[in-house]
Amino acid sequence: MISQLSIFVENKPGALEQVLRLFKDSHIDLVTTTLADTQDFGLFRVICADPQRACLMLKDNGITVTLTKVQAIELDNRPGMAADALQTFAADDLNVRYMYSFLLGGKGILVLRTDNIDKASQLIQSKGFQSIDDDDLRRML
């Protein structure tokens, strides 16, 4: 499992830039980000090099943030690998609530949140997927 920051950002000009500037000023490298919006706010999900320090820095600056663990697996960078992985989850009746991916060190990294973390962890291990944790991620940077 890896640490993910979920940051609530107002839907107004400059709000996202303010958050990104805090990362820059704190010298915290972003690995990947995703932004989903609603009418009033955005949910900015971040995987970064130092999630605990980032979480404290954001809170110290009045930003609403939560630090959660999400599953991450390493895949070969070939077409269809994410589809094959998700087929395995679907076959075991495991719902993926959200997911995003990125490339790092020539490998595909699939980040996902399921409706049953324990079942997903068992499935990842039993099907031979390479699980990624925070230390693995730092080594890959």
C-alpha positions in Angstrom: 0.0 0.0 0.0 1.1 3.5 -0.7 0.2 6.8 0.9 -2.1 9.1 -1.0 -3.1 12.7 -0.1 -6.6 13.7 -0.8 -6.8 17.5 -0.8 -10.0 19.5 -0.9 -9.6 22.5 -3.2 -12.2 25.2 -3.8 -13.4 25.6 -7.4 -12.0 29.1 -7.9 -9.1 30.6 -9.8 -5.8 30.3 -8.0 -6.8 27.7 -5.4 -5.0 24.7 -7.1 -2.0 26.9 -7.8 -1.8 27.8 -4.1 -1.6 24.1 -3.2 1.0 23.4 -5.9 3.0 26.4 -4.8 3.1 25.0 -1.2 4.6 21.7 -2.6 7.1 23.7 -4.6 8.1 25.9 -1.7 8.5 22.9 0.6 10.6 21.1 -2.0 8.3 18.0 -2.1 8.4 16.2 -5.4 5.0 15.1 -6.9 5.0 11.7 -8.4 1.5 11.8 -9.9 -1.8 13.8 -9.4 -5.4 13.6 -10.4 -8.1 16.1 -10.0 -11.9 15.4 -9.8 -14.3 18.2 -9.5 -17.8 18.8 -8.1 -19.7 22.1 -8.3 -18.1 23.6 -5.2 -14.7 21.9 -4.7 -12.2 19.7 -6.3 -10.7 16.5 -4.9 -7.0 16.7 -5.7 -5.3 13.3 -5.1 -1.5 13.3 -4.9 1.2 10.7 -4.6 4.4 12.4 -3.6 7.9 11.7 -2.4 7.2 12.6 1.3 3.5 12.2 2.1 3.7 12.6 5.8 5.7 15.8 5.6 3.4 17.0 2.8 0.3 16.3 4.9 1.6 18.3 7.9 2.7 21.2 5.6 -0.8 21.4 4.0 -2.5 21.3 7.4 -0.2 23.9 8.8 -1.3 26.1 5.9 -5.0 25.7 6.5 -5.6 23.2 3.7 -8.1 20.3 4.3 -6.2 17.1 3.6 -6.4 13.4 4.5 -3.7 10.8 4.2 -5.0 7.4 3.2 -3.5 4.1 2.1 -4.3 2.9 -1.4 -3.2 -0.2 -3.3 -0.6 0.1 -6.0 0.7 -2.6 -8.3 3.6 -2.5 -10.8 2.8 -3.7 -14.3 4.9 -4.2 -17.4 4.5 -1.2 -19.7 2.6 -3.0 -22.4 -0.8 -2.4 -23.9 -3.6 -4.2 -22.1 -1.9 -4.8 -18.7 -4.3 -2.6 -16.8 -7.2 -4.3 -18.4 -5.8 -7.8 -17.5 -5.3 -6.7 -13.9 -8.9 -5.3 -13.6 -10.3 -8.4 -15.2 -8.8 -10.4 -12.3 -10.5 -8.1 -9.8 -13.8 -8.3 -11.6 -13.7 -12.1 -11.8 -13.4 -12.1 -8.1 -16.3 -9.8 -7.7 -14.2 -7.0 -6.4 -15.3 -3.4 -7.2 -12.8 -0.8 -8.0 -14.1 2.6 -6.7 -11.4 4.7 -8.4 -8.1 4.2 -10.1 -5.4 6.1 -11.9 -2.0 5.1 -13.3 1.3 6.5 -14.3 4.7 5.4 -15.6 7.8 5.3 -13.4 11.1 3.7 -14.1 9.8 2.1 -17.3 7.0 0.4 -15.4 3.3 1.1 -15.2 2.0 1.8 -11.7 -1.7 1.2 -11.2 -3.1 3.0 -8.1 -6.6 1.8 -7.0 -9.1 1.9 -4.2 -11.5 -1.0 -3.9 -14.6 -1.7 -1.8 -12.7 -4.4 0.1 -9.0 -3.6 0.9 -8.3 -6.9 2.6 -9.8 -9.0 -0.2 -7.9 -6.9 -2.8 -4.6 -7.4 -0.8 -5.1 -11.2 -0.8 -6.0 -11.1 -4.5 -2.9 -9.1 -5.4 -0.7 -11.5 -3.5 -2.4 -14.7 -4.8 -2.3 -13.6 -8.4 1.3 -12.7 -8.3 1.0 -9.0 -8.9 3.9 -6.9 -7.7 2.5 -4.7 -4.9 4.2 -1.3 -4.3 4.6 0.4 -1.0 6.0 3.9 0.0 9.6 2.5 0.3 9.4 0.9 -3.2 8.1 4.1 -4.6 11.0 6.1 -3.2 13.5 3.7 -4.6 12.0 4.0 -8.0 12.2 7.8 -8.0 
